Structure formats: structure tokens, C-alpha cells
Amino acid sequence: MGTRMVVVTLRSVRHIRALVLSSVLVLATACAGERGSEATAPAGTTRSESMHALKPLYRAASGPFQNLPAGPNYNKTSGPSGAGCKPGSSTKLPEGWWAGEIKSVSGATAQFDLVCWYQGAAATKAAAQHRTTAENDYYVTNDSPKLRKVDFGSSRTPATCVGNDNHPFGCTVGDVLAIYPGVGRTVAVDGNKEAVSFPYVWVHSNGSKADYAYVQFTP
């Protein structure tokens, strides 16, 4: 049996080196791409914080609270949003979302001035009935000066706050009530976020008590 000779020329060596170098470059690019996909958060924030910003849901939302961080059900065709603005003569707000202004605060209790909130086409129609126009796609009326006592039970009741950039984030009723009354005031939340007091707040009632607050951004 003869012996096979393998002849390695200078040209083949260069070809092998080129293949090795190409493989290294491909591997390095893939690794850099993986690191780049994780390094999308702004300076000073972690990736998990950046992902939380994309889903501004209350950090402990679960059970009866799991759908509340998204806010009220806006009616954009006809009539007021939420549960409306005529809760009847009951001293407590019936089940649903109610929009209004917070006039005074005592602990976890607020004096609430109910309003009618209209959105989209519903706002255009309501404004036309009052011989005016809706600005920024919403229109608000206040048909009664009556104040309602809204008791959240605890300042730790979950809520949704909002900043000047219209970015909602999880907070507590205590955070919301700390900035009212007085439009324009702010309060620090979690050390690195500021909740801003806009004129209108949505209160959610489960029929027996208020269990959520949602600050309405108004441009």
C-alpha cells in the first residue's frame, strides 16, 4: 500500500487563515448583536426598567386589579365615557369608572366633584350641543356642584399616575392624593418618577368602595 503525500502550499495556508479569520469575525458580530439587543435602555436605567416602561402596568396588579391600570373604557361614539355621570342619589359611587375633580383630601378620603367626560366623536357631538367645539379630542361638562365623599380605605390602594410626557406608571392612591388639590404640583414616586396633578381623575368603584384611581392626562 502506497503512502499518500499531502502537499501544503503557501497559497493553501493563506486560504486556511482567511477562513479562520472570517469565522472569528462572524462570531464576534453575533455576540455584539446580542449585547446590543440588551443595551437599549437609556443611560442610568436597567434593561428590566426599560421593559417596564413599555408596559406601564401597576407592579402588583393582580386579581381584581389586573385590568384597572389601563384606565377607563372610553366611549368614542356617543355619550359620556366610563359609567357615565349620573350615579343617582346613592351616597356611594355605583360600580364602574367615574371622572371628576378632587376638591379636598383627608387621609385616603377625597371630596370628589363628578364630571361628564366625552371622547372622540362623542366629544364633538356634546360640544356642538353646547354651541362650542371640542379641543384635543375631549370635552368635559359639569352638570352638578354636588361633592361626593370617596373613601379608598388605604393610601396604599393601587393607582396609575402620569407625568408631563403622558407616560402612565404604577403608583398608589397616596401618591395621587398627595398632589391634589392644586393643578401643576408634582410628587416624587419611586425616587425617579414624578406624578403630575392634571385636573381630572378617574375613580373606579367596585360597588361598595373605591378601589382604584387613574390620573387623566389632559394636553
Secondary structure as UniProt FT lines:
FT   HELIX           10..38
FT   TURN            39..40
FT   TURN            43..44
FT   HELIX           47..54
FT   TURN            59..60
FT   HELIX           63..65
FT   TURN            66..67
FT   HELIX           68..70
FT   TURN            82..83
FT   TURN            88..89
FT   STRAND          96..106
FT   TURN            107..108
FT   STRAND          109..114
FT   STRAND          116..119
FT   HELIX           121..129
FT   TURN            130..131
FT   TURN            136..137
FT   STRAND          138..141
FT   STRAND          147..151
FT   TURN            155..156
FT   STRAND          158..162
FT   TURN            164..165
FT   STRAND          168..172
FT   HELIX           173..178
FT   TURN            183..184
FT   STRAND          186..189
FT   TURN            190..192
FT   STRAND          193..196
FT   STRAND          201..205
FT   STRAND          210..215
//
